[in-house]
Amino acid sequence: EALADAKPAFPIPAGVYAETVTEVRHYTDRLFRFRMTRPEGFRFRSGEFVMIGLPNAEKPVYRAYSIASPSWDEELEFFSIKVPDGPLTEHLQKIQPGDTVLMRKKATGTLVADALLPGKRLYLFSTGTGIAPFASVARDPDIYEKFETVVITHTCRQLDELTYGRELVDTILADELMGEFAAGKLHLHSTATREGPDKGERITTLIETGKLFADLGLPPFDPETDRAMICGSMEMLKDTAAMMERFGLVEGSNSNPGTYVVERAFVD
Ligand code: A2P
């Protein structure tokens, strides 16, 4: 019986990295993070994403994952949703330290400092696992050399989904090296929309009413000095990007930097 249950071993496909999981932490029944070894020679810019898969089939399923760790880190971190019948996440959510994760060799993406014109304040607007690329950007000292103020907004449905972001920012500020760069500059605004004191208030509402700026003690949005990165669901991107446009910001890309950039938080 044990033999019949044993999974067939699939060969590692050519041209991809096969890395070892070093840590797994489950936050809620919908969210977990994992860390794995970083391939020697693998380079990326903080905020970029890669394609991740598992060696559990002849032709593995790959999904885009933002790298949540900064470019200087010796390991790679990812923050993932668990989709019950998701072709990748139904298996990925079961990984344990020691397991193998596949990663395609190229990192890419637009949520990078290079795609933004210089400014004073940087807003990193995220919902759900959309905070992942900002966990990378906010741990990169470069960003604090480019901006006086860095604000992460994280909006989720439930309060317990905000833990990852809260611990992230606490860890940055408490860290001897990162804390020195981020002190007085990094701010977190995290809210739940379906329970607790901010119920019903999406990030778009908080911007529109000005409550976000009041809460942070910052001036209203100014296209001359303010920059934004946006990462969340398709709907969230659309609405938040439209709002940035109304404020006079212009979408940027790697080849043509602008005053805001957008990327979808990819899910199964
Ligand atoms: P809400 O609870 O009002 O739907 P999801 O899990 O659906 O991606 O949602 C994650 C968070 O993003 C939730 O707090 C949700 O709020 C919020 N959200 C969903 N759609 C939008 C949108 N179009 N604009 C801003 N926030 C959104």
py3Dmol code that shows the C-alpha trace and the ligand (Angstrom):
import py3Dmol

protein = """\
ATOM      1  CA  GLU A   1       0.000   0.000   0.000  1.00  0.00           C
ATOM      2  CA  ALA A   2       2.808   2.356   0.914  1.00  0.00           C
ATOM      3  CA  LEU A   3       4.393   1.605  -2.429  1.00  0.00           C
ATOM      4  CA  ALA A   4       1.194   2.269  -4.341  1.00  0.00           C
ATOM      5  CA  ASP A   5       0.888   5.634  -2.591  1.00  0.00           C
ATOM      6  CA  ALA A   6       4.468   6.658  -3.226  1.00  0.00           C
ATOM      7  CA  LYS A   7       4.701   9.547  -5.651  1.00  0.00           C
ATOM      8  CA  PRO A   8       6.658   8.868  -8.813  1.00  0.00           C
ATOM      9  CA  ALA A   9       9.864  10.851  -8.903  1.00  0.00           C
ATOM     10  CA  PHE A  10       9.905  13.252 -11.812  1.00  0.00           C
ATOM     11  CA  PRO A  11      13.189  14.428 -13.230  1.00  0.00           C
ATOM     12  CA  ILE A  12      14.040  18.104 -12.706  1.00  0.00           C
ATOM     13  CA  PRO A  13      13.305  19.838 -16.025  1.00  0.00           C
ATOM     14  CA  ALA A  14      16.256  21.355 -17.855  1.00  0.00           C
ATOM     15  CA  GLY A  15      16.889  25.076 -17.554  1.00  0.00           C
ATOM     16  CA  VAL A  16      15.192  25.701 -14.202  1.00  0.00           C
ATOM     17  CA  TYR A  17      16.548  26.058 -10.693  1.00  0.00           C
ATOM     18  CA  ALA A  18      15.643  23.372  -8.134  1.00  0.00           C
ATOM     19  CA  GLU A  19      15.843  24.918  -4.646  1.00  0.00           C
ATOM     20  CA  THR A  20      15.359  23.603  -1.126  1.00  0.00           C
ATOM     21  CA  VAL A  21      12.636  24.906   1.183  1.00  0.00           C
ATOM     22  CA  THR A  22      14.165  26.194   4.428  1.00  0.00           C
ATOM     23  CA  GLU A  23      11.102  27.483   6.299  1.00  0.00           C
ATOM     24  CA  VAL A  24       7.313  27.435   6.046  1.00  0.00           C
ATOM     25  CA  ARG A  25       4.912  29.487   8.114  1.00  0.00           C
ATOM     26  CA  HIS A  26       1.135  29.405   7.895  1.00  0.00           C
ATOM     27  CA  TYR A  27      -0.621  32.635   8.880  1.00  0.00           C
ATOM     28  CA  THR A  28      -4.255  31.741   8.254  1.00  0.00           C
ATOM     29  CA  ASP A  29      -6.103  28.991   6.414  1.00  0.00           C
ATOM     30  CA  ARG A  30      -5.664  31.129   3.276  1.00  0.00           C
ATOM     31  CA  LEU A  31      -2.132  32.538   3.643  1.00  0.00           C
ATOM     32  CA  PHE A  32       1.367  31.172   4.132  1.00  0.00           C
ATOM     33  CA  ARG A  33       4.914  32.132   3.464  1.00  0.00           C
ATOM     34  CA  PHE A  34       7.924  30.022   2.626  1.00  0.00           C
ATOM     35  CA  ARG A  35      11.626  30.613   2.279  1.00  0.00           C
ATOM     36  CA  MET A  36      14.048  28.648   0.153  1.00  0.00           C
ATOM     37  CA  THR A  37      17.678  28.579  -0.870  1.00  0.00           C
ATOM     38  CA  ARG A  38      18.786  31.137  -3.444  1.00  0.00           C
ATOM     39  CA  PRO A  39      20.533  29.788  -6.534  1.00  0.00           C
ATOM     40  CA  GLU A  40      24.106  30.860  -6.907  1.00  0.00           C
ATOM     41  CA  GLY A  41      24.354  33.570  -9.540  1.00  0.00           C
ATOM     42  CA  PHE A  42      20.613  34.376  -9.476  1.00  0.00           C
ATOM     43  CA  ARG A  43      20.125  38.148  -9.647  1.00  0.00           C
ATOM     44  CA  PHE A  44      16.925  40.185  -9.382  1.00  0.00           C
ATOM     45  CA  ARG A  45      15.798  43.688  -8.510  1.00  0.00           C
ATOM     46  CA  SER A  46      13.746  44.154  -5.321  1.00  0.00           C
ATOM     47  CA  GLY A  47      10.059  44.056  -6.352  1.00  0.00           C
ATOM     48  CA  GLU A  48      10.394  41.607  -9.261  1.00  0.00           C
ATOM     49  CA  PHE A  49       8.601  38.283  -9.738  1.00  0.00           C
ATOM     50  CA  VAL A  50       9.610  34.801 -10.898  1.00  0.00           C
ATOM     51  CA  MET A  51       7.797  31.676 -12.081  1.00  0.00           C
ATOM     52  CA  ILE A  52       7.495  28.983  -9.396  1.00  0.00           C
ATOM     53  CA  GLY A  53       6.544  25.304  -9.775  1.00  0.00           C
ATOM     54  CA  LEU A  54       6.832  21.899  -8.112  1.00  0.00           C
ATOM     55  CA  PRO A  55       8.585  18.763  -9.389  1.00  0.00           C
ATOM     56  CA  ASN A  56       5.354  16.764  -9.103  1.00  0.00           C
ATOM     57  CA  ALA A  57       4.546  16.185 -12.768  1.00  0.00           C
ATOM     58  CA  GLU A  58       6.220  15.540 -16.085  1.00  0.00           C
ATOM     59  CA  LYS A  59       5.237  19.079 -17.085  1.00  0.00           C
ATOM     60  CA  PRO A  60       5.127  21.168 -13.894  1.00  0.00           C
ATOM     61  CA  VAL A  61       2.575  23.957 -13.510  1.00  0.00           C
ATOM     62  CA  TYR A  62       4.241  27.360 -13.012  1.00  0.00           C
ATOM     63  CA  ARG A  63       2.727  30.479 -11.487  1.00  0.00           C
ATOM     64  CA  ALA A  64       4.117  33.997 -11.116  1.00  0.00           C
ATOM     65  CA  TYR A  65       5.263  34.828  -7.592  1.00  0.00           C
ATOM     66  CA  SER A  66       6.647  38.114  -6.394  1.00  0.00           C
ATOM     67  CA  ILE A  67       9.879  37.648  -4.509  1.00  0.00           C
ATOM     68  CA  ALA A  68       9.161  39.008  -1.010  1.00  0.00           C
ATOM     69  CA  SER A  69      12.780  39.089   0.107  1.00  0.00           C
ATOM     70  CA  PRO A  70      15.124  41.923  -0.862  1.00  0.00           C
ATOM     71  CA  SER A  71      17.804  41.560  -3.535  1.00  0.00           C
ATOM     72  CA  TRP A  72      20.592  41.354  -0.910  1.00  0.00           C
ATOM     73  CA  ASP A  73      19.092  38.407   0.992  1.00  0.00           C
ATOM     74  CA  GLU A  74      20.850  35.059   0.750  1.00  0.00           C
ATOM     75  CA  GLU A  75      17.498  33.223   0.717  1.00  0.00           C
ATOM     76  CA  LEU A  76      14.312  33.798  -1.292  1.00  0.00           C
ATOM     77  CA  GLU A  77      10.973  34.429   0.427  1.00  0.00           C
ATOM     78  CA  PHE A  78       7.462  34.112  -1.004  1.00  0.00           C
ATOM     79  CA  PHE A  79       4.041  34.977   0.437  1.00  0.00           C
ATOM     80  CA  SER A  80       1.263  32.861  -1.007  1.00  0.00           C
ATOM     81  CA  ILE A  81      -2.443  32.359  -0.998  1.00  0.00           C
ATOM     82  CA  LYS A  82      -3.852  28.829  -0.699  1.00  0.00           C
ATOM     83  CA  VAL A  83      -6.450  28.189  -3.365  1.00  0.00           C
ATOM     84  CA  PRO A  84      -8.419  24.985  -2.553  1.00  0.00           C
ATOM     85  CA  ASP A  85      -8.304  23.596  -6.097  1.00  0.00           C
ATOM     86  CA  GLY A  86      -5.509  25.798  -7.411  1.00  0.00           C
ATOM     87  CA  PRO A  87      -3.316  23.787  -9.780  1.00  0.00           C
ATOM     88  CA  LEU A  88      -0.171  24.939  -7.993  1.00  0.00           C
ATOM     89  CA  THR A  89      -1.189  26.199  -4.553  1.00  0.00           C
ATOM     90  CA  GLU A  90      -3.162  23.092  -3.543  1.00  0.00           C
ATOM     91  CA  HIS A  91       0.215  21.299  -3.586  1.00  0.00           C
ATOM     92  CA  LEU A  92       2.485  24.215  -2.716  1.00  0.00           C
ATOM     93  CA  GLN A  93       0.632  24.823   0.576  1.00  0.00           C
ATOM     94  CA  LYS A  94       1.777  21.371   1.746  1.00  0.00           C
ATOM     95  CA  ILE A  95       5.517  21.914   1.274  1.00  0.00           C
ATOM     96  CA  GLN A  96       7.855  21.285   4.190  1.00  0.00           C
ATOM     97  CA  PRO A  97      11.451  22.261   4.887  1.00  0.00           C
ATOM     98  CA  GLY A  98      13.697  20.045   2.791  1.00  0.00           C
ATOM     99  CA  ASP A  99      11.272  19.820  -0.154  1.00  0.00           C
ATOM    100  CA  THR A 100      12.238  20.979  -3.644  1.00  0.00           C
ATOM    101  CA  VAL A 101      10.677  24.000  -5.380  1.00  0.00           C
ATOM    102  CA  LEU A 102      11.335  24.800  -9.055  1.00  0.00           C
ATOM    103  CA  MET A 103      12.015  28.324 -10.231  1.00  0.00           C
ATOM    104  CA  ARG A 104      12.473  29.591 -13.779  1.00  0.00           C
ATOM    105  CA  LYS A 105      15.674  31.525 -14.247  1.00  0.00           C
ATOM    106  CA  LYS A 106      14.430  34.971 -15.190  1.00  0.00           C
ATOM    107  CA  ALA A 107      13.063  37.561 -12.764  1.00  0.00           C
ATOM    108  CA  THR A 108      11.078  40.466 -14.177  1.00  0.00           C
ATOM    109  CA  GLY A 109       8.481  43.074 -13.229  1.00  0.00           C
ATOM    110  CA  THR A 110       7.540  46.732 -13.000  1.00  0.00           C
ATOM    111  CA  LEU A 111       7.290  47.245  -9.217  1.00  0.00           C
ATOM    112  CA  VAL A 112      10.891  48.414  -9.136  1.00  0.00           C
ATOM    113  CA  ALA A 113      12.419  51.735  -8.181  1.00  0.00           C
ATOM    114  CA  ASP A 114      13.875  52.009 -11.721  1.00  0.00           C
ATOM    115  CA  ALA A 115      10.386  52.380 -13.206  1.00  0.00           C
ATOM    116  CA  LEU A 116       9.631  55.468 -11.079  1.00  0.00           C
ATOM    117  CA  LEU A 117      10.771  59.035 -11.507  1.00  0.00           C
ATOM    118  CA  PRO A 118      12.379  60.619  -8.438  1.00  0.00           C
ATOM    119  CA  GLY A 119      10.028  61.868  -5.740  1.00  0.00           C
ATOM    120  CA  LYS A 120       9.684  62.529  -2.018  1.00  0.00           C
ATOM    121  CA  ARG A 121       7.029  60.109  -0.835  1.00  0.00           C
ATOM    122  CA  LEU A 122       6.459  56.571  -2.067  1.00  0.00           C
ATOM    123  CA  TYR A 123       3.102  54.874  -1.527  1.00  0.00           C
ATOM    124  CA  LEU A 124       3.061  51.086  -1.812  1.00  0.00           C
ATOM    125  CA  PHE A 125      -0.627  50.181  -2.117  1.00  0.00           C
ATOM    126  CA  SER A 126      -1.387  46.496  -1.593  1.00  0.00           C
ATOM    127  CA  THR A 127      -4.257  44.139  -0.906  1.00  0.00           C
ATOM    128  CA  GLY A 128      -3.898  40.502   0.182  1.00  0.00           C
ATOM    129  CA  THR A 129      -0.724  38.814  -1.069  1.00  0.00           C
ATOM    130  CA  GLY A 130      -0.074  41.963  -3.101  1.00  0.00           C
ATOM    131  CA  ILE A 131       2.118  43.053  -0.202  1.00  0.00           C
ATOM    132  CA  ALA A 132       4.802  40.523  -1.262  1.00  0.00           C
ATOM    133  CA  PRO A 133       6.772  42.711  -3.716  1.00  0.00           C
ATOM    134  CA  PHE A 134       6.643  45.554  -1.186  1.00  0.00           C
ATOM    135  CA  ALA A 135       8.126  43.273   1.477  1.00  0.00           C
ATOM    136  CA  SER A 136      11.068  43.138  -0.901  1.00  0.00           C
ATOM    137  CA  VAL A 137      11.181  46.852  -1.765  1.00  0.00           C
ATOM    138  CA  ALA A 138      10.800  47.956   1.880  1.00  0.00           C
ATOM    139  CA  ARG A 139      13.727  45.765   2.953  1.00  0.00           C
ATOM    140  CA  ASP A 140      16.030  47.283   0.351  1.00  0.00           C
ATOM    141  CA  PRO A 141      18.100  50.202   1.719  1.00  0.00           C
ATOM    142  CA  ASP A 142      18.123  51.753  -1.789  1.00  0.00           C
ATOM    143  CA  ILE A 143      14.512  52.800  -1.489  1.00  0.00           C
ATOM    144  CA  TYR A 144      15.260  54.954   1.583  1.00  0.00           C
ATOM    145  CA  GLU A 145      17.977  56.732  -0.339  1.00  0.00           C
ATOM    146  CA  LYS A 146      15.480  57.569  -3.067  1.00  0.00           C
ATOM    147  CA  PHE A 147      12.497  58.554  -0.903  1.00  0.00           C
ATOM    148  CA  GLU A 148      12.033  60.525   2.325  1.00  0.00           C
ATOM    149  CA  THR A 149       8.869  58.655   3.200  1.00  0.00           C
ATOM    150  CA  VAL A 150       7.772  55.128   2.298  1.00  0.00           C
ATOM    151  CA  VAL A 151       4.200  54.144   3.146  1.00  0.00           C
ATOM    152  CA  ILE A 152       2.951  50.566   2.810  1.00  0.00           C
ATOM    153  CA  THR A 153      -0.807  50.249   2.802  1.00  0.00           C
ATOM    154  CA  HIS A 154      -2.116  46.734   3.264  1.00  0.00           C
ATOM    155  CA  THR A 155      -5.818  46.003   3.081  1.00  0.00           C
ATOM    156  CA  CYS A 156      -7.254  42.539   3.629  1.00  0.00           C
ATOM    157  CA  ARG A 157     -10.658  41.130   4.357  1.00  0.00           C
ATOM    158  CA  GLN A 158      -9.856  39.816   7.852  1.00  0.00           C
ATOM    159  CA  LEU A 159      -7.737  41.208  10.670  1.00  0.00           C
ATOM    160  CA  ASP A 160      -5.600  38.053  10.993  1.00  0.00           C
ATOM    161  CA  GLU A 161      -4.514  38.472   7.363  1.00  0.00           C
ATOM    162  CA  LEU A 162      -2.614  41.619   8.356  1.00  0.00           C
ATOM    163  CA  THR A 163      -0.055  39.776  10.517  1.00  0.00           C
ATOM    164  CA  TYR A 164       2.513  39.246   7.776  1.00  0.00           C
ATOM    165  CA  GLY A 165       2.743  42.974   7.009  1.00  0.00           C
ATOM    166  CA  ARG A 166       2.789  44.030  10.657  1.00  0.00           C
ATOM    167  CA  GLU A 167       5.581  41.629  11.546  1.00  0.00           C
ATOM    168  CA  LEU A 168       7.456  42.639   8.425  1.00  0.00           C
ATOM    169  CA  VAL A 169       7.524  46.308   9.364  1.00  0.00           C
ATOM    170  CA  ASP A 170       8.268  45.577  13.051  1.00  0.00           C
ATOM    171  CA  THR A 171      11.192  43.409  11.939  1.00  0.00           C
ATOM    172  CA  ILE A 172      12.573  46.053   9.587  1.00  0.00           C
ATOM    173  CA  LEU A 173      12.422  48.771  12.240  1.00  0.00           C
ATOM    174  CA  ALA A 174      13.980  46.517  14.892  1.00  0.00           C
ATOM    175  CA  ASP A 175      16.785  45.349  12.614  1.00  0.00           C
ATOM    176  CA  GLU A 176      20.150  46.880  13.293  1.00  0.00           C
ATOM    177  CA  LEU A 177      20.970  47.642   9.667  1.00  0.00           C
ATOM    178  CA  MET A 178      17.580  48.021   7.960  1.00  0.00           C
ATOM    179  CA  GLY A 179      16.221  49.926  10.944  1.00  0.00           C
ATOM    180  CA  GLU A 180      18.806  52.583  10.508  1.00  0.00           C
ATOM    181  CA  PHE A 181      17.687  53.269   6.929  1.00  0.00           C
ATOM    182  CA  ALA A 182      13.963  52.940   7.581  1.00  0.00           C
ATOM    183  CA  ALA A 183      13.631  54.748  10.930  1.00  0.00           C
ATOM    184  CA  GLY A 184      11.243  57.686  10.650  1.00  0.00           C
ATOM    185  CA  LYS A 185      10.696  56.942   6.955  1.00  0.00           C
ATOM    186  CA  LEU A 186       8.771  53.670   6.794  1.00  0.00           C
ATOM    187  CA  HIS A 187       5.086  53.686   7.724  1.00  0.00           C
ATOM    188  CA  LEU A 188       2.485  50.926   7.625  1.00  0.00           C
ATOM    189  CA  HIS A 189      -1.245  51.530   7.276  1.00  0.00           C
ATOM    190  CA  SER A 190      -3.047  48.215   7.552  1.00  0.00           C
ATOM    191  CA  THR A 191      -6.785  47.735   7.648  1.00  0.00           C
ATOM    192  CA  ALA A 192      -9.361  44.973   7.309  1.00  0.00           C
ATOM    193  CA  THR A 193     -12.491  45.626   5.272  1.00  0.00           C
ATOM    194  CA  ARG A 194     -14.774  42.920   6.622  1.00  0.00           C
ATOM    195  CA  GLU A 195     -14.256  43.202  10.381  1.00  0.00           C
ATOM    196  CA  GLY A 196     -12.873  45.541  13.007  1.00  0.00           C
ATOM    197  CA  PRO A 197     -12.796  49.346  13.231  1.00  0.00           C
ATOM    198  CA  ASP A 198     -12.215  50.045   9.501  1.00  0.00           C
ATOM    199  CA  LYS A 199     -14.858  47.675   8.198  1.00  0.00           C
ATOM    200  CA  GLY A 200     -16.165  48.695   4.779  1.00  0.00           C
ATOM    201  CA  GLU A 201     -13.282  51.034   3.977  1.00  0.00           C
ATOM    202  CA  ARG A 202     -11.250  49.974   0.981  1.00  0.00           C
ATOM    203  CA  ILE A 203      -7.967  51.709   0.205  1.00  0.00           C
ATOM    204  CA  THR A 204      -9.707  53.608  -2.580  1.00  0.00           C
ATOM    205  CA  THR A 205     -12.189  54.976  -0.036  1.00  0.00           C
ATOM    206  CA  LEU A 206      -9.422  55.863   2.403  1.00  0.00           C
ATOM    207  CA  ILE A 207      -7.614  57.837  -0.311  1.00  0.00           C
ATOM    208  CA  GLU A 208     -10.761  59.500  -1.605  1.00  0.00           C
ATOM    209  CA  THR A 209     -11.928  60.686   1.816  1.00  0.00           C
ATOM    210  CA  GLY A 210      -8.408  61.695   2.845  1.00  0.00           C
ATOM    211  CA  LYS A 211      -8.578  59.466   5.929  1.00  0.00           C
ATOM    212  CA  LEU A 212      -5.377  57.717   4.839  1.00  0.00           C
ATOM    213  CA  PHE A 213      -3.392  60.958   4.915  1.00  0.00           C
ATOM    214  CA  ALA A 214      -4.999  62.117   8.146  1.00  0.00           C
ATOM    215  CA  ASP A 215      -4.163  58.787   9.818  1.00  0.00           C
ATOM    216  CA  LEU A 216      -0.540  59.070   8.681  1.00  0.00           C
ATOM    217  CA  GLY A 217      -0.171  62.765   9.374  1.00  0.00           C
ATOM    218  CA  LEU A 218       0.885  63.342   5.774  1.00  0.00           C
ATOM    219  CA  PRO A 219      -0.270  65.972   3.277  1.00  0.00           C
ATOM    220  CA  PRO A 220      -2.818  65.084   0.584  1.00  0.00           C
ATOM    221  CA  PHE A 221      -1.632  63.431  -2.618  1.00  0.00           C
ATOM    222  CA  ASP A 222       0.642  65.643  -4.705  1.00  0.00           C
ATOM    223  CA  PRO A 223       1.702  64.487  -8.193  1.00  0.00           C
ATOM    224  CA  GLU A 224       4.828  66.646  -8.008  1.00  0.00           C
ATOM    225  CA  THR A 225       6.290  64.768  -5.047  1.00  0.00           C
ATOM    226  CA  ASP A 226       4.301  61.562  -4.555  1.00  0.00           C
ATOM    227  CA  ARG A 227       4.927  58.226  -6.289  1.00  0.00           C
ATOM    228  CA  ALA A 228       2.995  54.975  -6.087  1.00  0.00           C
ATOM    229  CA  MET A 229       3.294  51.258  -6.683  1.00  0.00           C
ATOM    230  CA  ILE A 230       0.102  49.211  -6.760  1.00  0.00           C
ATOM    231  CA  CYS A 231      -0.285  45.451  -6.300  1.00  0.00           C
ATOM    232  CA  GLY A 232      -3.504  43.544  -5.698  1.00  0.00           C
ATOM    233  CA  SER A 233      -6.422  41.930  -7.484  1.00  0.00           C
ATOM    234  CA  MET A 234      -7.392  42.984 -11.009  1.00  0.00           C
ATOM    235  CA  GLU A 235     -10.280  45.082  -9.696  1.00  0.00           C
ATOM    236  CA  MET A 236      -8.166  46.752  -7.028  1.00  0.00           C
ATOM    237  CA  LEU A 237      -5.511  47.635  -9.611  1.00  0.00           C
ATOM    238  CA  LYS A 238      -8.029  49.112 -11.977  1.00  0.00           C
ATOM    239  CA  ASP A 239      -9.707  51.264  -9.353  1.00  0.00           C
ATOM    240  CA  THR A 240      -6.529  52.405  -7.618  1.00  0.00           C
ATOM    241  CA  ALA A 241      -4.744  53.164 -10.898  1.00  0.00           C
ATOM    242  CA  ALA A 242      -7.748  55.199 -12.079  1.00  0.00           C
ATOM    243  CA  MET A 243      -7.531  57.152  -8.846  1.00  0.00           C
ATOM    244  CA  MET A 244      -3.817  57.830  -9.351  1.00  0.00           C
ATOM    245  CA  GLU A 245      -4.604  59.102 -12.856  1.00  0.00           C
ATOM    246  CA  ARG A 246      -7.204  61.463 -11.416  1.00  0.00           C
ATOM    247  CA  PHE A 247      -4.532  62.801  -9.075  1.00  0.00           C
ATOM    248  CA  GLY A 248      -2.358  63.474 -12.133  1.00  0.00           C
ATOM    249  CA  LEU A 249       0.076  60.554 -11.885  1.00  0.00           C
ATOM    250  CA  VAL A 250       1.275  58.802 -15.038  1.00  0.00           C
ATOM    251  CA  GLU A 251       1.945  55.075 -15.360  1.00  0.00           C
ATOM    252  CA  GLY A 252       5.593  54.119 -15.733  1.00  0.00           C
ATOM    253  CA  SER A 253       7.487  51.092 -17.011  1.00  0.00           C
ATOM    254  CA  ASN A 254      11.082  49.915 -17.055  1.00  0.00           C
ATOM    255  CA  SER A 255      11.736  51.566 -20.418  1.00  0.00           C
ATOM    256  CA  ASN A 256       9.709  54.676 -19.653  1.00  0.00           C
ATOM    257  CA  PRO A 257       9.688  55.612 -15.947  1.00  0.00           C
ATOM    258  CA  GLY A 258       6.587  57.394 -14.651  1.00  0.00           C
ATOM    259  CA  THR A 259       5.001  58.479 -11.399  1.00  0.00           C
ATOM    260  CA  TYR A 260       3.160  55.227 -10.596  1.00  0.00           C
ATOM    261  CA  VAL A 261       3.502  51.541 -11.517  1.00  0.00           C
ATOM    262  CA  VAL A 262       1.134  48.595 -11.344  1.00  0.00           C
ATOM    263  CA  GLU A 263       1.319  44.825 -11.119  1.00  0.00           C
ATOM    264  CA  ARG A 264      -1.280  42.200 -10.504  1.00  0.00           C
ATOM    265  CA  ALA A 265      -0.916  39.965  -7.437  1.00  0.00           C
ATOM    266  CA  PHE A 266      -0.971  36.677  -9.296  1.00  0.00           C
ATOM    267  CA  VAL A 267      -3.133  33.883  -7.958  1.00  0.00           C
ATOM    268  CA  ASP A 268      -4.127  30.448  -9.132  1.00  0.00           C
TER     269      ASP A 268
END
"""
ligand_1 = """\
27
A2P
P -13.667 44.108 0.298
O -13.674 43.322 1.569
O -14.485 45.350 0.375
O -13.986 43.272 -0.913
P -9.683 40.043 -2.278
O -9.387 38.925 -1.303
O -11.035 39.963 -2.890
O -8.591 40.237 -3.279
O -9.710 41.363 -1.391
C -8.621 41.773 -0.630
C -8.906 43.162 -0.132
O -8.985 44.051 -1.261
C -10.223 43.274 0.603
O -10.028 44.114 1.716
C -11.136 43.893 -0.428
O -12.163 44.678 0.110
C -10.176 44.798 -1.173
N -10.648 45.130 -2.526
C -11.316 44.321 -3.374
N -11.608 44.942 -4.519
C -11.116 46.197 -4.400
C -11.113 47.338 -5.262
N -11.693 47.314 -6.464
N -10.523 48.470 -4.814
C -9.936 48.503 -3.595
N -9.933 47.463 -2.743
C -10.503 46.315 -3.124
"""
view = py3Dmol.view(width=600, height=400)
view.addModel(protein, "pdb")
view.setStyle({"model": 0}, {"cartoon": {"style": "trace"}})
view.addModel(ligand_1, "xyz")
view.setStyle({"model": 1}, {"stick": {}})
view.zoomTo()
view.show()
